Amino acid sequence: SDLQLLEELHDSNTVKTMHYAIYNTDNFIKNTKGAIDYCTDNNLPFDLIPNMEVRKDFLNSLAKCYGLVFLPIARETFCRLVVEAKCLGLDVITTNNYGASKEGWFNAFNGKEMIDFLRTQTEENLIKIEKYIP
């Protein structure tokens, strides 16, 4: 259902602002201030996207942006927000602290291709798991 929602938002948000999204959170590891400073220093317009009670509203706000700036302070192997941004067709600016960006699939897919890749991988992984769990 998450992938279906991302696909619907991808398809319905074909006109994007030229702004980068920054996740506005108090979680210092996500480094909102660093992302703001990066955009300011590089003359990139940005929108702060806060947590929202309705997940669809949050993702819809994200889908309207051109890209995402995510500069975590600590190592993060896989932050769902970044992959959701890729599913929505956004350009992603991140650091080596974001581990998934080092995987081949991360740069190979964007938009619907990323959604399709995740669907396929989910199905394949469920089959593998079923072999080991009676």
N, C-alpha and C positions, 0 to 999 in steps of 0.2 A: 504493500500500500504506500510506503514511503517513496518508492521509485515511481509509482504511478502519479503521486502528487508532484514530484519533481518534474516529471515529463509534462504534466499539465501546465505547470508554472513556466517551464521552459518555452512551451509552445505559445502561451498567452502573453509573454513579455518579450515580444520581438523588438520593441523600441526601448532602448536602454539610455539612461543618462550617461554622461561621460565621467561619472563619479566612481570612485573606489569606495567600497564598503569597508568599514572598520567595526568589528564587534565591540560594542560599548559595554564592558563588564568590569566589575571590581576585582575580578580574579587577576591578580598581578602577573601570574604566569602567562596569561594570554597577551599581556603587554599592549594594552590599548594606547597608552601614552607613547610608546615607541612607534606604533603604527601612525599615530597622528603626527609625530615629529618627522617620520619618514615622508609622509605625504606633503607636509609643509615644506620641508627642505628640498623636495623634488618637484614642487609646484603641481602636485596632483590634487585635483578637487576630490573631496571625500564626503561621505555621509556616515554619521555614527548610527549604527543599527543596534538598538537596545534589545534586551530580552523582552519577549511579548508573551502574554498568557496563551495566545493561540499560535501554535507552531506554524500553521499555514500563513498567518499574517507576517511572521518573522521571515519565512522563506520568500514570500511575495515581495517584501521590502528588499531582500537580498537580490532577487531576480531582476529588479529594475536597474541594478547597478552594472557598470561596465566590468568591474573587477573587484577583487578582495585583497586587502593587505593584512597578512597574518604573520606576526613576527614574535613567536613565543620566546620567552626567556629560558625556560627549561626545555629539555628534549621532549617531544611529543611524537609518539610513533604514528598515531593516526587520529586526527581530529576530524570528527564527522562534518563540522562546518565547512572545512576546506573542500572535502570531496563533494558536498552538496553544492558548493559554489561552482565546482567543475561541471557537475551535472546540469547546472543552470546556464552553462556556457560562459562563465566569467573567466577573465584573465586572473591569475593568482600570482601574487608577489609574496614570497615567504623566504625563510632562511634554512640553513642546513639543520637547524633544530627540529624541523618538521620532517620526520623520517619517511613518510609515504612519498614525498617528492623525489626520493632517490629510486623509487621503483619504476620500472619501465612503463607500466600501464599509466602512471600518473601523467606523464607528458604525451603519451600516445593518444589519449582519448579526452574529449571535451564534449559537453552537451549530450545529445542523444546517444552518441557513441559510448560515452562513459556510463550512461544509464544502462544501455544494452550489455556492456561489459560486466557491470555489477550484477545484472539479472543472471547472466550466464554463470558467473563465478558463484553466486549464491546457490543456484541449482546444483552445480557440480560439487560444491562443498557439502551440501545436505546429503547428497548421495554418498560421499566419502564418510561422513559422520555416521550414517545409517549402517555402514559396514562394521563399525566398532561398537555401536550401542544396540544391544538386542531389543 
